[in-house]
């Protein structure tokens, strides 16, 4: 990747932690001041990169050397084409909605996270179902008995929410989706909401079982008994780099094995 960029007059800078793996110098926060951040790996690496960057407003491109690669712009076999497109500034930048997730613990301390894919509340170390209450814009939606509950963006609709039976959602749709994980009631289904909705999730008292709280598969915390998790669309979207010929529907056909006719 670096050779392909250098050959086209682009100066790559390695992030310090990654550079140490190959014994070369790197910068502590290499994305600051960069025109673009390139993530080498699969969707998990892409999400880790986004979380490291925090609120940095730099476009992110993924080169897939992992498994699925729903979030990536190209594969390792396409790096020459990718570098050429970047050098000519022919790439596209698409905006993806991000979730702002806030939680106040029992001590009154506020925790704020950003999620590109999803926030999940799920049972901890026991095999018992947990009880969760969901409210939308202050109004009761439902009380769930389930293994957990997912709130996902359109981007996250191809991840954990899909595995739990949720719908696939066009990446540009202005919606969020709530998907229960293995609900006790067969009538508890995924629900698609407008992305201006404010969702509050709370454990129904009393509960003695541990409930885990995760954001994009990381930032694992144990939900305190009196905590409320608030989920809403963040003010700023994430900028993702795409090649000009990229198609969301082509990605679905390729990744999900659809025949496409």
PAGU-279998 format. One record per residue: x, y, z of N, C-alpha, C in turn; residue in one letter. Coordinates in pm, whole numbers, padded with zeros to 5 digits, always signed. Layout:
<bados>
XYZXYZXYZA...
</bados>
This chain:
<bados>
+00083-00119+00000+00000+00000+00000+00087+00125+00000X+00185+00129+00090+00273+00246+00098+00349+00267-00032X+00400+00158-00091+00474+00169-00217+00385+00226-00327X+00260+00181-00333+00168+00228-00436+00139+00377-00419X+00130+00424-00295+00105+00565-00270+00227+00650-00303X+00345+00605-00257+00469+00680-00281+00496+00694-00430X+00468+00589-00505+00491+00590-00650+00406+00697-00720X+00302+00741-00654+00213+00842-00712+00224+00977-00641X+00333+00995-00568+00361+01124-00507+00286+01152-00379X+00232+01049-00317+00159+01066-00191+00247+01019-00076X+00261+01102+00027+00345+01068+00141+00263+01002+00251X+00280+00871+00271+00206+00804+00380+00278+00820+00514X+00202+00832+00619+00256+00839+00755+00190+00729+00836X+00269+00650+00906+00215+00540+00985+00182+00585+01127X+00071+00536+01177+00035+00558+01316+00133+00480+01404X+00170+00536+01517+00281+00483+01597+00264+00337+01634X+00147+00298+01683+00126+00161+01728+00143+00061+01614X+00093+00097+01496+00107+00010+01379+00251+00006+01331X+00317+00121+01333+00455+00128+01286+00548+00042+01371X+00521+00035+01501+00606-00045+01590+00602-00194+01554X+00493-00238+01494+00480-00379+01457+00578-00419+01348X+00619-00320+01266+00713-00350+01158+00848-00280+01179X+00868-00226+01299+00997-00170+01336+01033-00041+01266X+00935+00043+01234+00962+00171+01171+00902+00284+01254X+00949+00407+01235+00895+00519+01313+00751+00551+01273X+00676+00604+01366+00539+00646+01339+00501+00762+01428X+00387+00822+01400+00340+00936+01478+00232+00893+01575X+00227+00959+01691+00132+00923+01796-00012+00938+01749X-00044+01052+01690-00180+01076+01639-00168+01115+01492X-00134+01015+01412-00099+01040+01272-00215+01098+01191X-00338+01073+01236-00453+01120+01159-00473+01270+01168X-00416+01335+01269-00432+01479+01283-00350+01550+01176X-00416+01628+01094-00348+01697+00985-00342+01617+00857X-00387+01493+00859-00386+01410+00738-00505+01445+00649X-00490+01417+00519-00601+01437+00426-00694+01316+00424X-00638+01201+00459-00717+01078+00457-00651+00977+00550X-00732+00893+00613-00683+00783+00694-00716+00653+00621X-00617+00564+00609-00637+00435+00542-00622+00324+00646X-00723+00241+00656-00725+00129+00750-00702-00001+00673X-00601-00077+00713-00570-00206+00649-00620-00318+00738X-00718-00394+00692-00775-00502+00772-00919-00527+00730X-00998-00580+00821-01139-00604+00794-01225-00498+00860X-01352-00531+00879-01444-00436+00940-01407-00405+01085X-01355-00506+01157-01314-00483+01296-01202-00382+01305X-01104-00393+01217-00993-00298+01214-01044-00159+01178X-01137-00153+01083-01195-00025+01043-01263+00042+01163X-01342-00034+01237-01411+00021+01354-01311+00067+01460X-01205-00011+01482-01102+00029+01578-01036+00161+01536X-01012+00175+01406-00952+00298+01354-01043+00417+01380X-01170+00401+01350-01267+00509+01371-01273+00549+01518X-01271+00451+01608-01278+00481+01751-01150+00551+01799X-01036+00512+01745-00911+00580+01782-00915+00727+01742X-00972+00755+01625-00974+00891+01572-01064+00983+01651X-01161+00929+01722-01252+01013+01799-01335+01103+01710X-01333+01233+01738-01413+01329+01662-01338+01389+01545X-01225+01332+01508-01147+01383+01395-01229+01375+01266X-01232+01484+01189-01320+01495+01073-01251+01456+00942X-01159+01362+00948-01083+01319+00830-01152+01198+00766X-01167+01195+00632-01226+01078+00567-01144+00952+00591X-01214+00839+00603-01149+00711+00631-01175+00615+00515X-01068+00550+00469-01078+00448+00364-01032+00315+00420X-01103+00209+00388-01065+00076+00433-01017-00010+00317X-00905-00078+00338-00856-00178+00242-00873-00313+00308X-00955-00397+00249-00995-00522+00314-00891-00632+00297X-00828-00668+00409-00744-00788+00411-00796-00881+00521X-00925-00860+00555-00989-00942+00657-01089-01037+00595X-01209-01043+00654-01309-01138+00606-01422-01068+00530X-01521-01013+00601-01637-00957+00531-01604-00830+00452X-01565-00725+00519-01530-00603+00448-01648-00522+00397X-01758-00518+00471-01871-00434+00433-01832-00286+00433X-01740-00247+00521-01708-00106+00540-01592-00059+00453X-01523-00150+00389-01399-00115+00320-01424-00071+00176X-01326+00003+00121-01339+00057-00014-01292-00040-00121X-01196-00126-00087-01140-00217-00186-01071-00332-00114X-01020-00428-00191-00944-00539-00136-00796-00515-00159X-00714-00602-00102-00569-00590-00118-00528-00601-00264X-00607-00672-00344-00576-00688-00486-00599-00559-00565X-00669-00464-00505-00707-00342-00576-00625-00220-00535X-00514-00240-00462-00445-00124-00405-00386-00032-00513X-00343-00088-00625-00288-00003-00731-00396+00088-00787X-00512+00031-00815-00625+00112-00863-00665+00215-00758X-00670+00171-00634-00709+00259-00524-00613+00378-00515X-00482+00350-00517-00383+00457-00508-00394+00554-00625X-00419+00500-00744-00432+00585-00863-00554+00677-00851X-00663+00623-00803-00785+00703-00785-00763+00813-00681X-00697+00777-00571-00670+00875-00465-00580+00986-00517X-00476+00948-00592-00381+01047-00643-00449+01147-00736X-00546+01100-00813-00618+01187-00907-00739+01255-00841X-00759+01224-00712-00873+01278-00637-01006+01247-00705X-01016+01126-00755-01139+01081-00821-01228+00999-00728X-01187+00985-00603-01265+00905-00509-01390+00981-00464X-01484+00905-00412-01606+00963-00356-01599+00958-00204X-01667+01049-00140-01678+01049+00006-01826+01045+00042X-01865+00941+00115-02005+00927+00157-02015+00952+00307X-02129+01001+00348-02153+01031+00489-02230+00916+00553X-02181+00868+00666-02250+00763+00740-02291+00814+00877X-02415+00787+00914-02466+00830+01045-02390+00760+01157X-02369+00833+01265-02301+00782+01384-02395+00800+01503X-02393+00704+01594-02473+00714+01716-02393+00781+01827X-02458+00870+01900-02401+00921+02025-02471+00847+02138X-02392+00781+02220-02446+00696+02326-02398+00751+02460X-02489+00782+02549-02451+00837+02679-02513+00754+02791X-02439+00744+02899-02486+00669+03015-02435+00737+03141X-02520+00750+03241-02481+00803+03371-02483+00688+03471X-02369+00664+03535-02362+00551+03627-02413+00590+03766X-02406+00496+03860-02462+00518+03994-02392+00629+04071X-02268+00660+04033-02194+00766+04101-02224+00904+04043X-02303+00907+03935-02332+01033+03869-02236+01068+03758X-02138+00980+03732-02040+01006+03627-02101+00978+03491X-02079+01070+03397-02131+01054+03261-02028+00984+03172X-02075+00889+03093-01992+00821+02993-02054+00849+02857X-01974+00894+02761-02024+00922+02627-01940+00845+02526X-02007+00778+02433-01941+00697+02331-02000+00732+02194X-01923+00702+02090-01972+00713+01953-01972+00575+01889X-02078+00543+01816-02089+00411+01754-02122+00426+01607X-02044+00361+01522-02075+00358+01379-02175+00248+01348X-02161+00134+01414-02250+00019+01389-02367+00012+01485X-02336-00013+01614-02445-00039+01707-02403-00024+01852X-02505-00009+01937-02488-00023+02082-02570-00144+02122X-02514-00225+02214-02579-00350+02254-02585-00357+02406X-02702-00391+02458-02718-00431+02598-02748-00579+02597X-02671-00658+02671-02686-00803+02664-02657-00867+02798X-02707-00989+02816-02686-01060+02942-02538-01089+02960X-02497-01093+03088-02357-01116+03119-02324-01262+03135X-02282-01301+03254-02228-01435+03274-02329-01544+03302X-02458-01514+03302-02558-01617+03331-02633-01656+03204X-02710-01763+03214-02791-01807+03101-02932-01754+03107X-02961-01666+03203-03097-01616+03219-03124-01496+03129X-03251-01482+03089-03292-01364+03013-03283-01240+03101X-03269-01126+03036-03270-00999+03108-03395-00920+03069X-03433-00827+03154-03552-00744+03129-03508-00601+03102X-03547-00549+02986-03508-00414+02946-03630-00335+02902X-03632-00209+02938-03738-00119+02894-03681-00024+02790X-03754-00006+02680-03713+00087+02574-03815+00199+02562X-03766+00323+02561-03852+00439+02542-03803+00517+02420X-03896+00570+02343-03863+00650+02225-03923+00789+02243X-03836+00889+02243-03880+01028+02265-03963+01042+02392X-03923+00968+02495-03988+00975+02624-04109+00886+02641X-04154+00822+02534-04274+00736+02541-04233+00590+02545X-04299+00512+02630-04270+00370+02639-04292+00302+02505X-04190+00229+02459-04203+00146+02339-04240+00004+02376X-04156-00058+02460-04180-00199+02496-04093-00236+02616X-04135-00341+02683-04053-00405+02786-04016-00543+02733X-03886-00565+02719-03837-00686+02654-03784-00785+02757X-03813-00914+02734-03744-01023+02802-03665-01093+02692X-03534-01082+02698-03452-01130+02587-03309-01150+02633X-03226-01201+02542-03083-01208+02570-03018-01071+02563X-03085-00978+02495-03030-00844+02484-03107-00761+02384X-03056-00640+02359-03121-00546+02269-03013-00469+02193X-03036-00451+02063-02942-00381+01976-03008-00256+01921X-02936-00145+01922-02978-00026+01848-02870-00001+01743X-02908-00006+01615-02810-00001+01508-02840+00111+01408X-02734+00158+01344-02744+00251+01231-02768+00170+01103X-02796+00237+00990-02800+00164+00863-02670+00089+00836X-02557+00150+00871-02428+00082+00855-02424-00045+00938X-02472-00038+01061-02472-00153+01150-02578-00257+01118X-02669-00225+01026-02774-00322+00992-02718-00446+00924X-02596-00439+00872-02534-00556+00810-02447-00634+00908X-02447-00593+01035-02360-00656+01135-02443-00736+01235X-02428-00709+01364-02492-00789+01469-02644-00789+01455X-02701-00675+01419-02846-00667+01404-02896-00765+01299X-02824-00778+01189-02862-00874+01085-02857-01016+01138X-02750-01048+01213-02737-01183+01269-02849-01215+01367X-02904-01110+01431-03012-01129+01528-03150-01125+01462X-03154-01120+01329-03281-01122+01259-03333-00987+01216X-03251-00883+01227-03292-00749+01187-03287-00730+01037X-03346-00622+00986-03352-00598+00841-03223-00537+00788X-03198-00559+00660-03094-00486+00590-03149-00348+00554X-03068-00245+00573-03113-00108+00550-03015-00038+00457X-03067+00032+00359-02984+00109+00267-02894+00203+00347X-02768+00212+00306-02670+00288+00383-02702+00437+00392X-02783+00489+00302-02815+00631+00304-02951+00661+00369X-03021+00559+00417-03152+00580+00478-03139+00654+00612X-03229+00746+00637-03226+00824+00761-03304+00758+00872X-03257+00640+00915-03330+00562+01016-03234+00498+01115X-03291+00448+01225-03224+00361+01321-03309+00236+01334X-03252+00128+01385-03329+00005+01403-03302-00052+01542X-03410-00093+01610-03400-00164+01738-03428-00311+01712X-03334-00398+01750-03349-00541+01727-03329-00617+01857X-03429-00692+01904-03410-00776+02023-03328-00901+01988X-03249-00947+02084-03168-01068+02067-03239-01184+02136X-03282-01282+02058-03351-01401+02112-03459-01363+02214X-03561-01287+02173-03665-01247+02267-03752-01365+02309X-03804-01359+02431-03891-01464+02482-04025-01464+02410X-04073-01345+02374-04200-01333+02304-04176-01328+02153X-04246-01412+02078-04230-01416+01933-04283-01289+01867X-04362-01210+01939-04415-01086+01881-04316-00970+01891X-04205-00989+01964-04103-00885+01974-04016-00888+01850X-04034-00794+01762-03964-00789+01635-03879-00662+01624X-03793-00660+01522-03716-00539+01494-03811-00425+01459X-03770-00305+01496-03850-00186+01466-03759-00079+01408X-03799-00024+01294-03724+00082+01228-03782+00216+01269X-03694+00307+01314-03735+00439+01364-03667+00548+01283X-03727+00665+01278-03659+00779+01219-03534+00815+01298X-03430+00864+01228-03304+00887+01298-03301+01015+01380X-03415+01085+01389-03424+01196+01483-03475+01149+01619X-03504+01019+01630-03556+00963+01755-03448+00959+01863X-03491+00979+01986-03404+00962+02102-03452+00837+02175X-03363+00740+02190-03398+00610+02247-03334+00599+02385X-03413+00558+02483-03361+00535+02618-03382+00388+02654X-03277+00326+02704-03281+00185+02743-03247+00175+02891X-03325+00096+02963-03305+00085+03107-03340-00056+03153X-03259-00109+03245-03290-00238+03306-03413-00223+03394X-03505-00318+03383-03626-00315+03465-03594-00370+03603X-03627-00295+03704-03600-00335+03843-03706-00432+03893X-03674-00525+03984-03536-00550+04026-03469-00651+03934X-03339-00642+03918-03268-00746+03845-03136-00774+03916X-03101-00899+03921-02978-00937+03989-02873-00985+03890X-02915-01013+03766-02821-01063+03667-02741-00947+03607X-02616-00973+03573-02532-00869+03514-02576-00841+03370X-02571-00714+03333-02604-00671+03197-02483-00598+03141X-02436-00643+03026-02320-00583+02963-02364-00479+02860X-02283-00377+02848-02309-00265+02759-02189-00252+02666X-02210-00267+02534-02098-00259+02441-02131-00162+02327X-02027-00101+02273-02040-00008+02162-01949-00056+02050X-02007-00091+01936-01931-00145+01823-01842-00262+01864X-01894-00346+01955-01820-00464+01997-01705-00438+02090X-01693-00316+02142-01584-00280+02232-01641-00194+02345X-01553-00133+02424-01597-00048+02537-01696-00123+02625X-01660-00244+02664-01751-00327+02742-01759-00276+02886X-01880-00243+02930-01905-00199+03066-02018-00281+03124X-02024-00289+03255-02139-00351+03319-02240-00243+03352X-02363-00264+03306-02467-00165+03329-02509-00165+03475X-02502-00048+03537-02545-00036+03676-02698-00043+03683X-02748-00084+03799-02892-00109+03811-02977+00014+03785X-02926+00131+03816-03007+00252+03800-02969+00332+03675X-02884+00276+03592-02835+00350+03476-02936+00351+03362X-02938+00462+03289-03017+00474+03167-02922+00501+03052X-02936+00422+02945-02854+00441+02826-02936+00522+02726X-02881+00634+02682-02950+00724+02588-02880+00715+02453X-02956+00689+02348-02899+00670+02214-02967+00768+02118X-02886+00842+02044-02939+00934+01944-02835+00953+01834X-02879+01007+01723-02786+01032+01613-02691+01145+01651X-02563+01124+01626-02463+01227+01655-02476+01342+01556X-02431+01458+01597-02442+01577+01512-02358+01565+01386X-02240+01501+01396-02149+01492+01282-02141+01349+01231X-02159+01328+01100-02146+01193+01044-02000+01157+01024X-01976+01031+00991-01842+00985+00956-01826+00991+00805X-01711+01039+00760-01682+01044+00616-01607+00917+00576X-01665+00842+00483-01604+00717+00437-01569+00729+00289X-01448+00689+00254-01400+00697+00116-01448+00577+00036X-01496+00604-00085-01539+00498-00176-01475+00519-00313X-01451+00408-00384-01409+00418-00523-01530+00460-00607X-01507+00523-00722-01619+00577-00801-01723+00474-00842X-01681+00350-00865-01774+00248-00914-01843+00173-00800X-01820+00215-00676-01878+00142-00563-02030+00146-00566X-02092+00033-00536-02237+00023-00527-02273-00055-00401X-02361+00002-00320-02406-00066-00198-02471-00200-00233X-02547-00201-00341-02620-00323-00378-02524-00429-00433X-02421-00384-00502-02319-00479-00548-02247-00541-00428X-02222-00458-00326-02159-00510-00204-02247-00615-00138X-02377-00588-00129-02469-00687-00072-02466-00817-00151X-02471-00807-00282-02470-00929-00365-02342-01008-00341X-02229-00938-00337-02102-01007-00321-02082-01067-00183X-02113-00988-00079-02087-01033+00058-02188-01137+00106X-02313-01127+00058-02417-01217+00105-02445-01332+00009X-02371-01335-00102-02385-01448-00195-02514-01449-00273X-02574-01330-00294-02695-01323-00375-02659-01346-00521X-02752-01402-00596-02723-01433-00736-02725-01309-00823X-02809-01213-00789-02817-01091-00870-02870-01115-01009X-02942-01225-01026-02998-01257-01157-02901-01335-01241X
</bados>
